[in-house]
């Protein structure tokens, strides 16, 4: 004999899979019938997502970014929070957190040399901060603005110059 | 079960009394039911936009993103309907608690790492509601209601009748 509570937990054991299977079945059937259906397994590589949000691909390949960095032809702008920037950033990068862009942009704008390529970056393949910042800077009149997708990670993975909290020379 | 025909239960069946806790219980499941149904609609209508919102959370592996965007809104819809009509309550209440905990985790995690993304909680529009402390608090509020339902469903706290009559029910 089961107590009432035990029999309820037994019900939970079949009801949870039943609800999920029911939802999965209906969801996938409805999706296959609708004209704007999406694939059950989608392609979410960084490139497609960057192009998808604005229809414009602003991504710059890492090799290009590195070349411009070495030739000192680019200014990098970090779109992450100040704390993330303080923990570590691409050497020489300016900090312009996307969330404070309205407030901070005027002061940062003075530091951006007109003749340089602007490369924005943040962290994570799906991070849109740098893309939004690049679009914003273009709207503000800067023409040569690009985004280094997943910038902080790929830059470190390639052992390129960084400034970190314990070894910063401001 | 053995008490089904006890004099008290016969009496209670003829005179169903909805006490304060009873009203609270029904109100809780209706509120959560409506919340889940409402939350599911926009996502069911725009699966592509919801998939984008799920993607931006950067928590799930790529292959799970679309599947989640297709199935989760329907889980919410069925869950909402079941909560409103009172069907499969033990399962529905446990899923409800799990979902609010998962949402809470996802929201807090992305708030902590400072991602500027839309919540995707009630609307799939990128401009409607960001992941902020209010989204976490609202989720926390629903989680409290959901936990209450869990306690009542599993008889850890009484639901029907007044608190006093529930406590004395077994000694007619």
Interface residues (C-beta under 8 A of the other chain):
Chain A: X4 X5 X8 X9 X11 X12 X14 X15 X16 X18 X19 X20 X22 X23 X24 X26 X27 X28 X30 X31 X36 X37 X38 X39 X40 X41 X42 X43 X44 X45 X49 X52 X80 X81 X83 X84 X98 X99 X124 X125 X126 X127 X128 X129 X132
Chain B: X1 X44 X47 X48 X51 X52 X55 X56 X58 X62 X63 X65 X66 X67 X69 X70 X71 X72 X73 X74 X75 X77 X78 X79 X82 X88 X90 X91 X92 X94 X95 X114 X115 X116 X117 X153 X154 X155
